[in-house]
Amino acid sequence: MAISEDEVKKVARLARLAVPEERLAAYTQSLSNILNLVDQLSAVDTTGVEPMAHPLDMVQRLREDVVTETDHRAQYQAVAPEVEKGLYLVPKVIE
């Protein structure tokens, strides 16, 4: 599918992109090449092909969800200036 220079200008205007006049022919050719590739991909028969979530047939290894660290909250809050009911108290910033 070929795209015209007028269409490139229109798309550039809609996207608020500045396209220099000397680069317009190159952009038009590049966009036409991209659209031709999309046409080729669309022409491929994909009936019976199941969509993939990942290109490799792999399974994610998962570890057991177990606690490996002890609770250090009291130790961390011991050095805090102000703590109340396990929460850090900070000065009011917005009035």
PDB file of N, CA, C and O in Angstrom:
ATOM      1  N   MET A   1       0.851  -1.178   0.000  1.00  0.00           N
ATOM      2  CA  MET A   1       0.000   0.000   0.000  1.00  0.00           C
ATOM      3  C   MET A   1       0.894   1.237   0.000  1.00  0.00           C
ATOM      4  O   MET A   1       1.731   1.408   0.886  1.00  0.00           O
ATOM      5  N   ALA A   2       0.717   2.061  -0.959  1.00  0.00           N
ATOM      6  CA  ALA A   2       1.514   3.284  -1.051  1.00  0.00           C
ATOM      7  C   ALA A   2       0.764   4.426  -0.362  1.00  0.00           C
ATOM      8  O   ALA A   2      -0.466   4.474  -0.355  1.00  0.00           O
ATOM      9  N   ILE A   3       1.521   5.314   0.197  1.00  0.00           N
ATOM     10  CA  ILE A   3       0.947   6.482   0.859  1.00  0.00           C
ATOM     11  C   ILE A   3       1.493   7.719   0.138  1.00  0.00           C
ATOM     12  O   ILE A   3       2.652   7.748  -0.275  1.00  0.00           O
ATOM     13  N   SER A   4       0.666   8.710  -0.003  1.00  0.00           N
ATOM     14  CA  SER A   4       1.088   9.911  -0.737  1.00  0.00           C
ATOM     15  C   SER A   4       1.729  10.924   0.206  1.00  0.00           C
ATOM     16  O   SER A   4       1.583  10.836   1.425  1.00  0.00           O
ATOM     17  N   GLU A   5       2.433  11.879  -0.373  1.00  0.00           N
ATOM     18  CA  GLU A   5       3.056  12.927   0.425  1.00  0.00           C
ATOM     19  C   GLU A   5       2.002  13.785   1.124  1.00  0.00           C
ATOM     20  O   GLU A   5       2.228  14.268   2.234  1.00  0.00           O
ATOM     21  N   ASP A   6       0.860  13.974   0.479  1.00  0.00           N
ATOM     22  CA  ASP A   6      -0.219  14.738   1.113  1.00  0.00           C
ATOM     23  C   ASP A   6      -0.724  14.035   2.361  1.00  0.00           C
ATOM     24  O   ASP A   6      -1.019  14.682   3.366  1.00  0.00           O
ATOM     25  N   GLU A   7      -0.827  12.699   2.303  1.00  0.00           N
ATOM     26  CA  GLU A   7      -1.270  11.944   3.474  1.00  0.00           C
ATOM     27  C   GLU A   7      -0.241  12.012   4.598  1.00  0.00           C
ATOM     28  O   GLU A   7      -0.605  12.085   5.772  1.00  0.00           O
ATOM     29  N   VAL A   8       1.032  11.988   4.244  1.00  0.00           N
ATOM     30  CA  VAL A   8       2.084  12.131   5.258  1.00  0.00           C
ATOM     31  C   VAL A   8       2.000  13.501   5.914  1.00  0.00           C
ATOM     32  O   VAL A   8       2.131  13.616   7.133  1.00  0.00           O
ATOM     33  N   LYS A   9       1.784  14.532   5.117  1.00  0.00           N
ATOM     34  CA  LYS A   9       1.638  15.886   5.666  1.00  0.00           C
ATOM     35  C   LYS A   9       0.434  15.960   6.603  1.00  0.00           C
ATOM     36  O   LYS A   9       0.504  16.579   7.665  1.00  0.00           O
ATOM     37  N   LYS A  10      -0.673  15.327   6.206  1.00  0.00           N
ATOM     38  CA  LYS A  10      -1.883  15.350   7.020  1.00  0.00           C
ATOM     39  C   LYS A  10      -1.651  14.635   8.354  1.00  0.00           C
ATOM     40  O   LYS A  10      -2.033  15.142   9.409  1.00  0.00           O
ATOM     41  N   VAL A  11      -1.030  13.467   8.303  1.00  0.00           N
ATOM     42  CA  VAL A  11      -0.749  12.722   9.534  1.00  0.00           C
ATOM     43  C   VAL A  11       0.214  13.502  10.416  1.00  0.00           C
ATOM     44  O   VAL A  11       0.041  13.544  11.634  1.00  0.00           O
ATOM     45  N   ALA A  12       1.221  14.119   9.818  1.00  0.00           N
ATOM     46  CA  ALA A  12       2.176  14.914  10.587  1.00  0.00           C
ATOM     47  C   ALA A  12       1.483  16.093  11.262  1.00  0.00           C
ATOM     48  O   ALA A  12       1.774  16.418  12.412  1.00  0.00           O
ATOM     49  N   ARG A  13       0.565  16.729  10.537  1.00  0.00           N
ATOM     50  CA  ARG A  13      -0.172  17.859  11.125  1.00  0.00           C
ATOM     51  C   ARG A  13      -1.036  17.387  12.286  1.00  0.00           C
ATOM     52  O   ARG A  13      -1.081  18.036  13.331  1.00  0.00           O
ATOM     53  N   LEU A  14      -1.725  16.256  12.108  1.00  0.00           N
ATOM     54  CA  LEU A  14      -2.575  15.730  13.178  1.00  0.00           C
ATOM     55  C   LEU A  14      -1.762  15.322  14.406  1.00  0.00           C
ATOM     56  O   LEU A  14      -2.220  15.464  15.539  1.00  0.00           O
ATOM     57  N   ALA A  15      -0.553  14.813  14.169  1.00  0.00           N
ATOM     58  CA  ALA A  15       0.315  14.387  15.269  1.00  0.00           C
ATOM     59  C   ALA A  15       1.161  15.537  15.806  1.00  0.00           C
ATOM     60  O   ALA A  15       1.956  15.354  16.728  1.00  0.00           O
ATOM     61  N   ARG A  16       0.987  16.708  15.233  1.00  0.00           N
ATOM     62  CA  ARG A  16       1.743  17.899  15.632  1.00  0.00           C
ATOM     63  C   ARG A  16       3.248  17.677  15.486  1.00  0.00           C
ATOM     64  O   ARG A  16       4.033  18.028  16.367  1.00  0.00           O
ATOM     65  N   LEU A  17       3.635  17.079  14.337  1.00  0.00           N
ATOM     66  CA  LEU A  17       5.032  16.839  14.035  1.00  0.00           C
ATOM     67  C   LEU A  17       5.472  17.755  12.905  1.00  0.00           C
ATOM     68  O   LEU A  17       4.747  17.957  11.931  1.00  0.00           O
ATOM     69  N   ALA A  18       6.648  18.296  13.046  1.00  0.00           N
ATOM     70  CA  ALA A  18       7.208  19.132  11.985  1.00  0.00           C
ATOM     71  C   ALA A  18       7.983  18.230  11.035  1.00  0.00           C
ATOM     72  O   ALA A  18       8.952  17.586  11.437  1.00  0.00           O
ATOM     73  N   VAL A  19       7.559  18.184   9.776  1.00  0.00           N
ATOM     74  CA  VAL A  19       8.245  17.387   8.762  1.00  0.00           C
ATOM     75  C   VAL A  19       8.892  18.338   7.777  1.00  0.00           C
ATOM     76  O   VAL A  19       8.200  19.024   7.025  1.00  0.00           O
ATOM     77  N   PRO A  20      10.214  18.384   7.777  1.00  0.00           N
ATOM     78  CA  PRO A  20      10.896  19.264   6.816  1.00  0.00           C
ATOM     79  C   PRO A  20      10.607  18.829   5.384  1.00  0.00           C
ATOM     80  O   PRO A  20      10.511  17.635   5.101  1.00  0.00           O
ATOM     81  N   GLU A  21      10.471  19.777   4.502  1.00  0.00           N
ATOM     82  CA  GLU A  21      10.129  19.491   3.105  1.00  0.00           C
ATOM     83  C   GLU A  21      11.174  18.591   2.443  1.00  0.00           C
ATOM     84  O   GLU A  21      10.827  17.745   1.619  1.00  0.00           O
ATOM     85  N   GLU A  22      12.446  18.768   2.798  1.00  0.00           N
ATOM     86  CA  GLU A  22      13.496  17.956   2.177  1.00  0.00           C
ATOM     87  C   GLU A  22      13.466  16.497   2.657  1.00  0.00           C
ATOM     88  O   GLU A  22      14.048  15.628   2.008  1.00  0.00           O
ATOM     89  N   ARG A  23      12.797  16.217   3.782  1.00  0.00           N
ATOM     90  CA  ARG A  23      12.703  14.847   4.305  1.00  0.00           C
ATOM     91  C   ARG A  23      11.370  14.182   3.958  1.00  0.00           C
ATOM     92  O   ARG A  23      11.178  13.000   4.244  1.00  0.00           O
ATOM     93  N   LEU A  24      10.462  14.918   3.352  1.00  0.00           N
ATOM     94  CA  LEU A  24       9.115  14.416   3.087  1.00  0.00           C
ATOM     95  C   LEU A  24       9.127  13.175   2.191  1.00  0.00           C
ATOM     96  O   LEU A  24       8.394  12.222   2.454  1.00  0.00           O
ATOM     97  N   ALA A  25       9.935  13.172   1.156  1.00  0.00           N
ATOM     98  CA  ALA A  25       9.992  12.017   0.248  1.00  0.00           C
ATOM     99  C   ALA A  25      10.517  10.783   0.970  1.00  0.00           C
ATOM    100  O   ALA A  25      10.015   9.681   0.751  1.00  0.00           O
ATOM    101  N   ALA A  26      11.516  10.951   1.823  1.00  0.00           N
ATOM    102  CA  ALA A  26      12.079   9.818   2.567  1.00  0.00           C
ATOM    103  C   ALA A  26      11.054   9.265   3.558  1.00  0.00           C
ATOM    104  O   ALA A  26      10.911   8.049   3.690  1.00  0.00           O
ATOM    105  N   TYR A  27      10.341  10.154   4.253  1.00  0.00           N
ATOM    106  CA  TYR A  27       9.311   9.703   5.199  1.00  0.00           C
ATOM    107  C   TYR A  27       8.186   8.979   4.471  1.00  0.00           C
ATOM    108  O   TYR A  27       7.671   7.971   4.955  1.00  0.00           O
ATOM    109  N   THR A  28       7.813   9.493   3.314  1.00  0.00           N
ATOM    110  CA  THR A  28       6.751   8.867   2.533  1.00  0.00           C
ATOM    111  C   THR A  28       7.163   7.454   2.125  1.00  0.00           C
ATOM    112  O   THR A  28       6.364   6.523   2.225  1.00  0.00           O
ATOM    113  N   GLN A  29       8.401   7.290   1.668  1.00  0.00           N
ATOM    114  CA  GLN A  29       8.894   5.968   1.269  1.00  0.00           C
ATOM    115  C   GLN A  29       8.954   5.024   2.470  1.00  0.00           C
ATOM    116  O   GLN A  29       8.565   3.861   2.361  1.00  0.00           O
ATOM    117  N   SER A  30       9.433   5.509   3.604  1.00  0.00           N
ATOM    118  CA  SER A  30       9.531   4.669   4.809  1.00  0.00           C
ATOM    119  C   SER A  30       8.155   4.209   5.274  1.00  0.00           C
ATOM    120  O   SER A  30       7.965   3.038   5.602  1.00  0.00           O
ATOM    121  N   LEU A  31       7.200   5.127   5.301  1.00  0.00           N
ATOM    122  CA  LEU A  31       5.850   4.758   5.724  1.00  0.00           C
ATOM    123  C   LEU A  31       5.204   3.794   4.741  1.00  0.00           C
ATOM    124  O   LEU A  31       4.476   2.892   5.155  1.00  0.00           O
ATOM    125  N   SER A  32       5.457   3.965   3.451  1.00  0.00           N
ATOM    126  CA  SER A  32       4.930   3.039   2.451  1.00  0.00           C
ATOM    127  C   SER A  32       5.519   1.648   2.646  1.00  0.00           C
ATOM    128  O   SER A  32       4.810   0.650   2.513  1.00  0.00           O
ATOM    129  N   ASN A  33       6.804   1.575   2.958  1.00  0.00           N
ATOM    130  CA  ASN A  33       7.437   0.277   3.223  1.00  0.00           C
ATOM    131  C   ASN A  33       6.828  -0.409   4.439  1.00  0.00           C
ATOM    132  O   ASN A  33       6.615  -1.622   4.433  1.00  0.00           O
ATOM    133  N   ILE A  34       6.551   0.362   5.470  1.00  0.00           N
ATOM    134  CA  ILE A  34       5.938  -0.204   6.678  1.00  0.00           C
ATOM    135  C   ILE A  34       4.542  -0.731   6.360  1.00  0.00           C
ATOM    136  O   ILE A  34       4.176  -1.827   6.786  1.00  0.00           O
ATOM    137  N   LEU A  35       3.771   0.042   5.619  1.00  0.00           N
ATOM    138  CA  LEU A  35       2.417  -0.390   5.274  1.00  0.00           C
ATOM    139  C   LEU A  35       2.442  -1.625   4.365  1.00  0.00           C
ATOM    140  O   LEU A  35       1.572  -2.488   4.478  1.00  0.00           O
ATOM    141  N   ASN A  36       3.426  -1.717   3.468  1.00  0.00           N
ATOM    142  CA  ASN A  36       3.562  -2.910   2.639  1.00  0.00           C
ATOM    143  C   ASN A  36       3.876  -4.141   3.483  1.00  0.00           C
ATOM    144  O   ASN A  36       3.369  -5.229   3.210  1.00  0.00           O
ATOM    145  N   LEU A  37       4.707  -3.972   4.507  1.00  0.00           N
ATOM    146  CA  LEU A  37       5.013  -5.085   5.403  1.00  0.00           C
ATOM    147  C   LEU A  37       3.768  -5.526   6.167  1.00  0.00           C
ATOM    148  O   LEU A  37       3.533  -6.723   6.334  1.00  0.00           O
ATOM    149  N   VAL A  38       2.982  -4.580   6.624  1.00  0.00           N
ATOM    150  CA  VAL A  38       1.731  -4.914   7.319  1.00  0.00           C
ATOM    151  C   VAL A  38       0.792  -5.659   6.377  1.00  0.00           C
ATOM    152  O   VAL A  38       0.131  -6.607   6.798  1.00  0.00           O
ATOM    153  N   ASP A  39       0.720  -5.253   5.119  1.00  0.00           N
ATOM    154  CA  ASP A  39      -0.103  -5.960   4.136  1.00  0.00           C
ATOM    155  C   ASP A  39       0.370  -7.404   3.958  1.00  0.00           C
ATOM    156  O   ASP A  39      -0.445  -8.323   3.875  1.00  0.00           O
ATOM    157  N   GLN A  40       1.687  -7.599   3.900  1.00  0.00           N
ATOM    158  CA  GLN A  40       2.227  -8.956   3.769  1.00  0.00           C
ATOM    159  C   GLN A  40       1.873  -9.810   4.979  1.00  0.00           C
ATOM    160  O   GLN A  40       1.502 -10.974   4.831  1.00  0.00           O
ATOM    161  N   LEU A  41       1.985  -9.239   6.171  1.00  0.00           N
ATOM    162  CA  LEU A  41       1.655  -9.983   7.384  1.00  0.00           C
ATOM    163  C   LEU A  41       0.161 -10.305   7.448  1.00  0.00           C
ATOM    164  O   LEU A  41      -0.226 -11.378   7.911  1.00  0.00           O
ATOM    165  N   SER A  42      -0.664  -9.384   6.989  1.00  0.00           N
ATOM    166  CA  SER A  42      -2.110  -9.607   7.002  1.00  0.00           C
ATOM    167  C   SER A  42      -2.527 -10.697   6.017  1.00  0.00           C
ATOM    168  O   SER A  42      -3.566 -11.331   6.202  1.00  0.00           O
ATOM    169  N   ALA A  43      -1.734 -10.918   4.979  1.00  0.00           N
ATOM    170  CA  ALA A  43      -2.071 -11.906   3.954  1.00  0.00           C
ATOM    171  C   ALA A  43      -1.798 -13.340   4.412  1.00  0.00           C
ATOM    172  O   ALA A  43      -2.273 -14.282   3.778  1.00  0.00           O
ATOM    173  N   VAL A  44      -1.053 -13.525   5.485  1.00  0.00           N
ATOM    174  CA  VAL A  44      -0.706 -14.867   5.954  1.00  0.00           C
ATOM    175  C   VAL A  44      -1.930 -15.527   6.579  1.00  0.00           C
ATOM    176  O   VAL A  44      -2.647 -14.911   7.367  1.00  0.00           O
ATOM    177  N   ASP A  45      -2.159 -16.791   6.215  1.00  0.00           N
ATOM    178  CA  ASP A  45      -3.293 -17.558   6.759  1.00  0.00           C
ATOM    179  C   ASP A  45      -2.930 -18.049   8.161  1.00  0.00           C
ATOM    180  O   ASP A  45      -2.022 -18.866   8.317  1.00  0.00           O
ATOM    181  N   THR A  46      -3.630 -17.557   9.172  1.00  0.00           N
ATOM    182  CA  THR A  46      -3.338 -17.925  10.552  1.00  0.00           C
ATOM    183  C   THR A  46      -4.456 -18.738  11.183  1.00  0.00           C
ATOM    184  O   THR A  46      -4.530 -18.832  12.408  1.00  0.00           O
ATOM    185  N   THR A  47      -5.331 -19.330  10.371  1.00  0.00           N
ATOM    186  CA  THR A  47      -6.394 -20.151  10.936  1.00  0.00           C
ATOM    187  C   THR A  47      -5.774 -21.370  11.607  1.00  0.00           C
ATOM    188  O   THR A  47      -4.888 -22.022  11.053  1.00  0.00           O
ATOM    189  N   GLY A  48      -6.247 -21.657  12.783  1.00  0.00           N
ATOM    190  CA  GLY A  48      -5.739 -22.798  13.537  1.00  0.00           C
ATOM    191  C   GLY A  48      -4.481 -22.514  14.330  1.00  0.00           C
ATOM    192  O   GLY A  48      -3.985 -23.400  15.026  1.00  0.00           O
ATOM    193  N   VAL A  49      -3.949 -21.304  14.247  1.00  0.00           N
ATOM    194  CA  VAL A  49      -2.748 -20.954  14.995  1.00  0.00           C
ATOM    195  C   VAL A  49      -3.181 -20.306  16.305  1.00  0.00           C
ATOM    196  O   VAL A  49      -3.870 -19.286  16.310  1.00  0.00           O
ATOM    197  N   GLU A  50      -2.770 -20.909  17.407  1.00  0.00           N
ATOM    198  CA  GLU A  50      -3.158 -20.400  18.716  1.00  0.00           C
ATOM    199  C   GLU A  50      -2.241 -19.238  19.110  1.00  0.00           C
ATOM    200  O   GLU A  50      -1.023 -19.346  18.970  1.00  0.00           O
ATOM    201  N   PRO A  51      -2.807 -18.130  19.600  1.00  0.00           N
ATOM    202  CA  PRO A  51      -1.976 -16.994  20.020  1.00  0.00           C
ATOM    203  C   PRO A  51      -1.056 -17.402  21.174  1.00  0.00           C
ATOM    204  O   PRO A  51      -1.426 -18.212  22.023  1.00  0.00           O
ATOM    205  N   MET A  52       0.137 -16.830  21.186  1.00  0.00           N
ATOM    206  CA  MET A  52       1.116 -17.157  22.223  1.00  0.00           C
ATOM    207  C   MET A  52       1.287 -15.985  23.182  1.00  0.00           C
ATOM    208  O   MET A  52       1.213 -14.822  22.785  1.00  0.00           O
ATOM    209  N   ALA A  53       1.516 -16.310  24.445  1.00  0.00           N
ATOM    210  CA  ALA A  53       1.841 -15.275  25.416  1.00  0.00           C
ATOM    211  C   ALA A  53       3.342 -15.020  25.429  1.00  0.00           C
ATOM    212  O   ALA A  53       3.796 -13.962  25.865  1.00  0.00           O
ATOM    213  N   HIS A  54       4.111 -15.996  24.948  1.00  0.00           N
ATOM    214  CA  HIS A  54       5.561 -15.901  24.935  1.00  0.00           C
ATOM    215  C   HIS A  54       6.075 -16.728  23.764  1.00  0.00           C
ATOM    216  O   HIS A  54       5.522 -17.792  23.487  1.00  0.00           O
ATOM    217  N   PRO A  55       7.114 -16.275  23.069  1.00  0.00           N
ATOM    218  CA  PRO A  55       7.576 -17.017  21.899  1.00  0.00           C
ATOM    219  C   PRO A  55       8.216 -18.360  22.227  1.00  0.00           C
ATOM    220  O   PRO A  55       8.327 -19.215  21.349  1.00  0.00           O
ATOM    221  N   LEU A  56       8.634 -18.561  23.454  1.00  0.00           N
ATOM    222  CA  LEU A  56       9.239 -19.829  23.848  1.00  0.00           C
ATOM    223  C   LEU A  56       8.247 -20.626  24.684  1.00  0.00           C
ATOM    224  O   LEU A  56       7.510 -20.058  25.490  1.00  0.00           O
ATOM    225  N   ASP A  57       8.231 -21.922  24.494  1.00  0.00           N
ATOM    226  CA  ASP A  57       7.327 -22.783  25.257  1.00  0.00           C
ATOM    227  C   ASP A  57       7.970 -23.084  26.608  1.00  0.00           C
ATOM    228  O   ASP A  57       8.618 -24.114  26.794  1.00  0.00           O
ATOM    229  N   MET A  58       7.770 -22.155  27.546  1.00  0.00           N
ATOM    230  CA  MET A  58       8.399 -22.280  28.853  1.00  0.00           C
ATOM    231  C   MET A  58       7.359 -22.105  29.947  1.00  0.00           C
ATOM    232  O   MET A  58       6.300 -21.516  29.730  1.00  0.00           O
ATOM    233  N   VAL A  59       7.673 -22.620  31.108  1.00  0.00           N
ATOM    234  CA  VAL A  59       6.821 -22.467  32.278  1.00  0.00           C
ATOM    235  C   VAL A  59       7.601 -21.662  33.308  1.00  0.00           C
ATOM    236  O   VAL A  59       8.789 -21.899  33.529  1.00  0.00           O
ATOM    237  N   GLN A  60       6.930 -20.718  33.929  1.00  0.00           N
ATOM    238  CA  GLN A  60       7.569 -19.898  34.943  1.00  0.00           C
ATOM    239  C   GLN A  60       7.798 -20.715  36.203  1.00  0.00           C
ATOM    240  O   GLN A  60       6.864 -21.296  36.757  1.00  0.00           O
ATOM    241  N   ARG A  61       9.037 -20.755  36.646  1.00  0.00           N
ATOM    242  CA  ARG A  61       9.332 -21.461  37.885  1.00  0.00           C
ATOM    243  C   ARG A  61       8.934 -20.571  39.053  1.00  0.00           C
ATOM    244  O   ARG A  61       9.362 -19.419  39.121  1.00  0.00           O
ATOM    245  N   LEU A  62       8.146 -21.071  39.948  1.00  0.00           N
ATOM    246  CA  LEU A  62       7.695 -20.306  41.099  1.00  0.00           C
ATOM    247  C   LEU A  62       8.254 -20.928  42.371  1.00  0.00           C
ATOM    248  O   LEU A  62       8.340 -22.150  42.493  1.00  0.00           O
ATOM    249  N   ARG A  63       8.627 -20.082  43.303  1.00  0.00           N
ATOM    250  CA  ARG A  63       9.116 -20.591  44.579  1.00  0.00           C
ATOM    251  C   ARG A  63       7.958 -20.661  45.564  1.00  0.00           C
ATOM    252  O   ARG A  63       6.910 -20.051  45.352  1.00  0.00           O
ATOM    253  N   GLU A  64       8.152 -21.386  46.608  1.00  0.00           N
ATOM    254  CA  GLU A  64       7.135 -21.469  47.654  1.00  0.00           C
ATOM    255  C   GLU A  64       7.021 -20.120  48.340  1.00  0.00           C
ATOM    256  O   GLU A  64       8.026 -19.440  48.551  1.00  0.00           O
ATOM    257  N   ASP A  65       5.810 -19.732  48.686  1.00  0.00           N
ATOM    258  CA  ASP A  65       5.566 -18.453  49.347  1.00  0.00           C
ATOM    259  C   ASP A  65       5.683 -18.655  50.851  1.00  0.00           C
ATOM    260  O   ASP A  65       4.693 -18.892  51.544  1.00  0.00           O
ATOM    261  N   VAL A  66       6.911 -18.557  51.338  1.00  0.00           N
ATOM    262  CA  VAL A  66       7.164 -18.737  52.771  1.00  0.00           C
ATOM    263  C   VAL A  66       7.918 -17.530  53.293  1.00  0.00           C
ATOM    264  O   VAL A  66       8.660 -16.880  52.556  1.00  0.00           O
ATOM    265  N   VAL A  67       7.724 -17.233  54.569  1.00  0.00           N
ATOM    266  CA  VAL A  67       8.405 -16.113  55.207  1.00  0.00           C
ATOM    267  C   VAL A  67       9.856 -16.519  55.450  1.00  0.00           C
ATOM    268  O   VAL A  67      10.122 -17.560  56.051  1.00  0.00           O
ATOM    269  N   THR A  68      10.792 -15.694  54.981  1.00  0.00           N
ATOM    270  CA  THR A  68      12.207 -15.993  55.176  1.00  0.00           C
ATOM    271  C   THR A  68      12.888 -14.965  56.069  1.00  0.00           C
ATOM    272  O   THR A  68      14.007 -15.192  56.528  1.00  0.00           O
ATOM    273  N   GLU A  69      12.231 -13.840  56.320  1.00  0.00           N
ATOM    274  CA  GLU A  69      12.793 -12.788  57.156  1.00  0.00           C
ATOM    275  C   GLU A  69      11.937 -12.639  58.413  1.00  0.00           C
ATOM    276  O   GLU A  69      10.730 -12.878  58.392  1.00  0.00           O
ATOM    277  N   THR A  70      12.578 -12.245  59.488  1.00  0.00           N
ATOM    278  CA  THR A  70      11.826 -11.985  60.722  1.00  0.00           C
ATOM    279  C   THR A  70      11.343 -10.543  60.716  1.00  0.00           C
ATOM    280  O   THR A  70      11.829  -9.729  59.930  1.00  0.00           O
ATOM    281  N   ASP A  71      10.392 -10.220  61.583  1.00  0.00           N
ATOM    282  CA  ASP A  71       9.813  -8.881  61.652  1.00  0.00           C
ATOM    283  C   ASP A  71      10.769  -7.952  62.398  1.00  0.00           C
ATOM    284  O   ASP A  71      11.059  -8.169  63.575  1.00  0.00           O
ATOM    285  N   HIS A  72      11.262  -6.909  61.706  1.00  0.00           N
ATOM    286  CA  HIS A  72      12.198  -5.949  62.297  1.00  0.00           C
ATOM    287  C   HIS A  72      11.558  -4.585  62.524  1.00  0.00           C
ATOM    288  O   HIS A  72      12.270  -3.605  62.742  1.00  0.00           O
ATOM    289  N   ARG A  73      10.225  -4.499  62.478  1.00  0.00           N
ATOM    290  CA  ARG A  73       9.572  -3.196  62.567  1.00  0.00           C
ATOM    291  C   ARG A  73       9.905  -2.468  63.862  1.00  0.00           C
ATOM    292  O   ARG A  73      10.222  -1.280  63.827  1.00  0.00           O
ATOM    293  N   ALA A  74       9.842  -3.133  64.977  1.00  0.00           N
ATOM    294  CA  ALA A  74      10.123  -2.482  66.259  1.00  0.00           C
ATOM    295  C   ALA A  74      11.562  -1.969  66.301  1.00  0.00           C
ATOM    296  O   ALA A  74      11.818  -0.881  66.817  1.00  0.00           O
ATOM    297  N   GLN A  75      12.484  -2.735  65.770  1.00  0.00           N
ATOM    298  CA  GLN A  75      13.886  -2.328  65.726  1.00  0.00           C
ATOM    299  C   GLN A  75      14.072  -1.095  64.839  1.00  0.00           C
ATOM    300  O   GLN A  75      14.806  -0.178  65.206  1.00  0.00           O
ATOM    301  N   TYR A  76      13.423  -1.065  63.687  1.00  0.00           N
ATOM    302  CA  TYR A  76      13.530   0.080  62.782  1.00  0.00           C
ATOM    303  C   TYR A  76      12.869   1.324  63.372  1.00  0.00           C
ATOM    304  O   TYR A  76      13.377   2.433  63.212  1.00  0.00           O
ATOM    305  N   GLN A  77      11.746   1.143  64.049  1.00  0.00           N
ATOM    306  CA  GLN A  77      11.024   2.296  64.589  1.00  0.00           C
ATOM    307  C   GLN A  77      11.624   2.804  65.885  1.00  0.00           C
ATOM    308  O   GLN A  77      11.253   3.881  66.351  1.00  0.00           O
ATOM    309  N   ALA A  78      12.535   2.062  66.475  1.00  0.00           N
ATOM    310  CA  ALA A  78      13.165   2.512  67.720  1.00  0.00           C
ATOM    311  C   ALA A  78      13.985   3.774  67.506  1.00  0.00           C
ATOM    312  O   ALA A  78      14.146   4.564  68.436  1.00  0.00           O
ATOM    313  N   VAL A  79      14.500   3.980  66.313  1.00  0.00           N
ATOM    314  CA  VAL A  79      15.328   5.159  66.036  1.00  0.00           C
ATOM    315  C   VAL A  79      14.516   6.302  65.427  1.00  0.00           C
ATOM    316  O   VAL A  79      15.058   7.383  65.194  1.00  0.00           O
ATOM    317  N   ALA A  80      13.229   6.083  65.167  1.00  0.00           N
ATOM    318  CA  ALA A  80      12.384   7.127  64.575  1.00  0.00           C
ATOM    319  C   ALA A  80      12.055   8.183  65.623  1.00  0.00           C
ATOM    320  O   ALA A  80      11.896   7.862  66.801  1.00  0.00           O
ATOM    321  N   PRO A  81      11.952   9.452  65.199  1.00  0.00           N
ATOM    322  CA  PRO A  81      11.627  10.521  66.152  1.00  0.00           C
ATOM    323  C   PRO A  81      10.270  10.323  66.823  1.00  0.00           C
ATOM    324  O   PRO A  81      10.153  10.490  68.037  1.00  0.00           O
ATOM    325  N   GLU A  82       9.234   9.964  66.041  1.00  0.00           N
ATOM    326  CA  GLU A  82       7.905   9.766  66.620  1.00  0.00           C
ATOM    327  C   GLU A  82       7.211   8.591  65.941  1.00  0.00           C
ATOM    328  O   GLU A  82       7.196   8.474  64.716  1.00  0.00           O
ATOM    329  N   VAL A  83       6.635   7.723  66.774  1.00  0.00           N
ATOM    330  CA  VAL A  83       5.915   6.554  66.279  1.00  0.00           C
ATOM    331  C   VAL A  83       4.667   6.394  67.134  1.00  0.00           C
ATOM    332  O   VAL A  83       4.689   6.603  68.347  1.00  0.00           O
ATOM    333  N   GLU A  84       3.576   6.018  66.467  1.00  0.00           N
ATOM    334  CA  GLU A  84       2.339   5.770  67.210  1.00  0.00           C
ATOM    335  C   GLU A  84       1.612   4.586  66.582  1.00  0.00           C
ATOM    336  O   GLU A  84       1.297   4.612  65.392  1.00  0.00           O
ATOM    337  N   LYS A  85       1.347   3.560  67.364  1.00  0.00           N
ATOM    338  CA  LYS A  85       0.637   2.360  66.919  1.00  0.00           C
ATOM    339  C   LYS A  85       1.286   1.732  65.676  1.00  0.00           C
ATOM    340  O   LYS A  85       0.595   1.279  64.764  1.00  0.00           O
ATOM    341  N   GLY A  86       2.620   1.713  65.658  1.00  0.00           N
ATOM    342  CA  GLY A  86       3.333   1.098  64.546  1.00  0.00           C
ATOM    343  C   GLY A  86       3.468   1.959  63.314  1.00  0.00           C
ATOM    344  O   GLY A  86       3.962   1.490  62.288  1.00  0.00           O
ATOM    345  N   LEU A  87       3.038   3.223  63.386  1.00  0.00           N
ATOM    346  CA  LEU A  87       3.128   4.126  62.234  1.00  0.00           C
ATOM    347  C   LEU A  87       4.117   5.246  62.529  1.00  0.00           C
ATOM    348  O   LEU A  87       4.240   5.700  63.666  1.00  0.00           O
ATOM    349  N   TYR A  88       4.820   5.684  61.489  1.00  0.00           N
ATOM    350  CA  TYR A  88       5.735   6.810  61.627  1.00  0.00           C
ATOM    351  C   TYR A  88       4.917   8.095  61.597  1.00  0.00           C
ATOM    352  O   TYR A  88       4.066   8.268  60.725  1.00  0.00           O
ATOM    353  N   LEU A  89       5.167   8.999  62.544  1.00  0.00           N
ATOM    354  CA  LEU A  89       4.518  10.295  62.581  1.00  0.00           C
ATOM    355  C   LEU A  89       5.463  11.332  61.962  1.00  0.00           C
ATOM    356  O   LEU A  89       6.637  11.422  62.323  1.00  0.00           O
ATOM    357  N   VAL A  90       4.922  12.106  61.029  1.00  0.00           N
ATOM    358  CA  VAL A  90       5.722  13.133  60.355  1.00  0.00           C
ATOM    359  C   VAL A  90       5.024  14.472  60.491  1.00  0.00           C
ATOM    360  O   VAL A  90       3.816  14.520  60.723  1.00  0.00           O
ATOM    361  N   PRO A  91       5.769  15.563  60.351  1.00  0.00           N
ATOM    362  CA  PRO A  91       5.140  16.879  60.462  1.00  0.00           C
ATOM    363  C   PRO A  91       4.154  17.117  59.315  1.00  0.00           C
ATOM    364  O   PRO A  91       4.331  16.599  58.212  1.00  0.00           O
ATOM    365  N   LYS A  92       3.127  17.896  59.589  1.00  0.00           N
ATOM    366  CA  LYS A  92       2.139  18.247  58.579  1.00  0.00           C
ATOM    367  C   LYS A  92       2.794  19.169  57.545  1.00  0.00           C
ATOM    368  O   LYS A  92       3.416  20.170  57.899  1.00  0.00           O
ATOM    369  N   VAL A  93       2.647  18.821  56.279  1.00  0.00           N
ATOM    370  CA  VAL A  93       3.291  19.593  55.215  1.00  0.00           C
ATOM    371  C   VAL A  93       2.304  20.524  54.546  1.00  0.00           C
ATOM    372  O   VAL A  93       2.658  21.656  54.217  1.00  0.00           O
ATOM    373  N   ILE A  94       1.078  20.081  54.336  1.00  0.00           N
ATOM    374  CA  ILE A  94       0.071  20.871  53.669  1.00  0.00           C
ATOM    375  C   ILE A  94      -0.925  21.374  54.714  1.00  0.00           C
ATOM    376  O   ILE A  94      -1.415  20.606  55.542  1.00  0.00           O
ATOM    377  N   GLU A  95      -1.210  22.651  54.663  1.00  0.00           N
ATOM    378  CA  GLU A  95      -2.169  23.204  55.626  1.00  0.00           C
ATOM    379  C   GLU A  95      -3.526  23.380  55.008  1.00  0.00           C
ATOM    380  O   GLU A  95      -4.454  23.834  55.677  1.00  0.00           O
TER     381      GLU A  95
END
